[in-house]
Amino acid sequence: MNNRVFTIWCNSDFSKEQEAELLLLKQGVRNHRLLLFEPEVYGKDGPAREALQIADIAFGYPDASSVRECDNLRWVHLHFAGYTSFDRDDLKQALRQRGTALTNSSAVYDEPCAQHLLAMILALVRGLPRALEVQLGDKSWPRNSERSRLPLLNGQTVLILSFGAIARRLVELLTPLKMNVIGVRREVRGDESIKVVSVSELDEWLPRADHVVNILPANDDSVNFLNAERLGQLKQGAIVYNIGRGTTLDQDALMLELQRGRIGAAYLDVTDPEPLPANHPLWETPNCFITPHTGGGHVTEKLRSVNHFLDNLRRFERGEDLHNRIL
């Protein structure tokens, strides 16, 4: 493939503040033909669809159904970590049959998401939200009552739902804290760096968890995966985190458990719906802390995204294995 000129369809978002990153992309594709479209153009119709039909490579987030019908496409690189619209058996089979590779950008988002989770785990356990509430409220000085209720993370059990790139990086960040970290995935491979159990064993581990970290992607199997029954198995004071997708958690059941005071706290970086309406009861639920889907955000996000694509492009040119390959 070294000397072949590829046509690259791209709808990745480049704002006026990201001209340097766009220039990097243009220079990085070298002699290949780059066709740029606005981020809200997915290749469903018009010139964008015509371009997608002749393209060899798509970079951004094209319409999944349109991709299925584009026989020339040999590689689709998604600029997000999520790939919900592509997670369909019929589409996967079609891509496999014609030899089209599918990659995502997990390598761009594993570090910020893992750091975001670590920050919230430490903040909640060490009582930072309560201290901020006092600072913004009556300005009291609850030194003795607060000191006596702050636990150490050492020896506490973290249960991580899904064991992809974010989970693996989070494990590395938690290791110095000497926590008991357990992963949960559909298929246990046996080469994981920590103890990993299958979904069929989840009920055994939920009552043991001090922290349940949900990184599940959105698909038919994950809707309300953390439902009322599973939340009901958690121990008194357990903390729930969701940085995967809002649809994977039964928010009504979570609110009920928080209102009862049985679940200690919840941290949600994702919700259903998004944006979360200002009148949604989650905002007022006790011990529920929300960030507006910023877990993967970082100042070098677009730079890392472009470099990740260009690194994979060099690999594609040489016929080498692609990073973050899904298919």
N, C-alpha and C positions, 0 to 999 in steps of 0.2 A: 504493500500500500504506500510505500515511501514517496513515490513520485506522483501519485494521483492527486488531482485537485478536487476537493470536496465542496459541495454547496451546503452551507450551514444556515439554517433557519433559526432566528433568535427573537424571542419576545421578553427577554430578561429586562427588568426595569432599571433604567439609568436616569437618575434625576440630574438637574443642572449642577448639583454639587458633586456629581460622580463622573465628571468629564475625564478625569485622569484614568479611572477604571475602564471607561469605554475606550479610550485610546489604547490602553493596555490590551484589551480584547482585540481591537482591530490590528494592532501590531502582532499580537500573539498568534492569530490565525494564519499569519504569513501570506502565502499565495492563494489560500483557499477563498472561496467566494462567500461573503457574509451578507445575509439578507436580514435587515433589522426591522422589527415591528414594535408597535406600542404594547405595553404589558397587558392591556385589556383585550388585545387581539389574540385569539387562541387558534386561529387557523381553521375555523369552522366554515368560512365562506370568503368570497371575494379574492383579492390579490394574495392575502395571507394563506388561503387554502391552496391556491395555485402554486405558490412558492413552496408550501409544505409538501406538495405532491412530487416536486422535482428534487427536493432536498435529500442529501445523504445523511445529514446530522441535524438534530433539533436540540437547541439549548434554551431552556426557560421552562415554560409549562404549557405545552400545546394541548389542545383538546384530545382526550384519550380516544374517543370514537373516530376522530379524523385520522389520528395516527394509525389506527388499525387498518384504514383504507389506503394508506400511503405505502405502496409496495417498494418504493425506492429507499425508504428510510432504513439505515443500517445501525443507527445508534441514536437513542433519545437520552439526553442528560437533563434531569430535572434540577432546577435551582433551589428547591426546597428539600428538606429531609422527608417530609410527608409525601406519600404517593397514592392517596386514597382512590382517586379516580382511575388509576392504573391497576389497582389491586382487585382485578376481576379475572376469573378463570378463563373466560372466553378470550379476553384480550391477551392475557399471558400466553395462551396456547397459540394464538395467531402470531404473536411476536416470535415465539420459539420456532414455529414452523418456517418462518422466512429468515430466521437468524438475526433478528434485530435485538441489539443489546439495550438494556434499560439500566441506567444508573441514577442515583440521587446525590444529594449534597450533605449527607450525614457528617462528613468530615469537617464541614463548615460550622455545624451547629452543636457538635458533641461537647466541645469545651465550654461555650457560654451557658448551655443548658445545665451542664453538670455543676458549674460554678454557681449558677442561680439556685439550684437545689441545695447545694452546700450552704449557701448564705442563709436560706430560709430555715434549714434544719438547725443551724447554730443559733439563729435569731430567736426561734421559737423556744428552743430548749433553755437558752440563757435569759429568757424573759425580756428581750428588747422591745417587743410590742407593748408589753405592760408598762415598761419604763417610759415609753413615748406617750402612752395614754396619760400617765401621771404628769408628765411635763406639759402636755397640752391642756390638762385639766386642773386639779386643785393644787398642784405643785407641792404635794406632801412628800414625805421622805420615808417610804416604807422599807427601810433598810433591813430590819430584823425579819419581817415576814417574808420578804423577797429572798433573802440569802438562804433561808431555811428550806425553800421549795425548789431551788435550782439544782437539777440533776447533772451528772456527768454523762457524756455519751459513751464512755468506755463500757463495753459489755452489753450495750443495748442492741436490740435486733432490728435490722432494716430489711424489709421485704421489698424487692424491686420487681415490679410487674413489667415484663419485656426485658430482653437482655441484648440490646443492640449497642450501637456506638456510644450513646449517651450514658447508658448503664455502665458500660465498661470503664468509661472515664470517671464516672461518679465513684465506682469502686476504688479507683486509684486515689481519689481525693479523700475518701473515708478511711483508707487503710491506716494512716498514722493515728487515727482516733481509737483504734483497737475495738471497733464495733463488730458485731456478728452480722455479716451481710449475706443474704440469701437471694438468689435470682430465681425468677419464674419464667419459663418459656414453653412454647408448645412442644418443641422437640429438644431434649437434652442431648448435646453433642458429646459431652465427656471431656472436651478440651478447655472448658471454661476455667478461669483463674480462681473462681470461688465455688462454693456449693450451689448448684442449680438444680431445681426440682421442676417437675412437669406440672401443668395446670391441674392434672388429676390429683395432685398432692397438695393443692393450695389450701383446702379446708383444714388440713393438719397444721399448717404454718400460720394462718391468719391469727389465731388466738395467742400466738407467741410474739407477734410483732409489736414493737414499740413505735415503729415508723413504717408506713406503707407508701411506697413511691410508685406512682402510676405513670408509666411512659408508653402506654399502649397506643398504637396507631388506630385510626378510625377505619373500621371495616364492618362487614355484617356480623362477624363473630365477636366483636368487641363492644357492641352497643350495650350500655349499662352493665358492663362486665363487673364493675364494683357496684353491685345492687344492694338492696336492703338486707337480704339474707347474709351476704358476705360482710357488709359493714357491721351487721349485728354480731358477727363472730369476733370482732376486735375486742381487745382487753380495755378495761377502764383507763382512760387517759391516752390512748393511742393517738398518733397524729397521722393525718392523711394528706398526701401531696399529689397534685395532678399537673403534669407538664407535658402530657401526651396530647389528648384531644378531649374536649368537653363531653362528647357523646359517650365516652367510655365509663362515665360515673353517673350514678343515680343521684342527682343533686337534691331532689326532694327528700330522699332517705338520709342524705348527708346532713341537710339542714335540721331534720328531726333529731338526729343523734347529737348534733352540736347544741341544740336547744335543751335537750335533756341533760347535757353536760357529761355524757358518757364518753364521747370522743373528745379528746383534749383540745384539738385544734385542727384546722384544715388550711392548707395553702393551695390556692388555685391560680395557675398561670393561664389556664385555658378554661372556657366555660361554654355552655350551650344555652342560648345563642351567643354569638360574638358579633359586634360589641354587646356587652351585657347591659340591658336597659337600666336607666337610672333608678327606676322604681322596682327593680327586681329584688326579692327578699334576701338574696344572698348577700347583698351589700350590708344589710343590717343584722345578719345572723351572727350571734356571739362567737368569738374566736375563729372567725373565718376571714382569712387575709387573701387579698386578690391583687395580682399584678396583671396588666392588660396585654397578655401574650407577648411579653418582652423577654422571655427566658432565653430565646436564641439570638437576641439582638446584641450587636457590638459594633464599635466604631469602624472596625476593619471588615465588616460583614461582606460588602460588595467586593472588596479587594480579594478576600479569601475565596469568594465564590468564583470570581474570574480565574484566579490562579488554579483553583481546583479543576475547573473545566479545561483550562489549557494544559494542565498536567495530564489529564485523561486524554486530551486530543493528541498529545505526543505519543501516548501509549497506543491509542487507536491507530495512528499512522504506522507504528512499528508492529502492529498485530499482537501487542502484549495484553496481559490481563488488566482490566479497568478497575479503578478503585470504586468502592461503594456500589458494586454491581448487584442489581436485584435479579435481572435475567441475563 
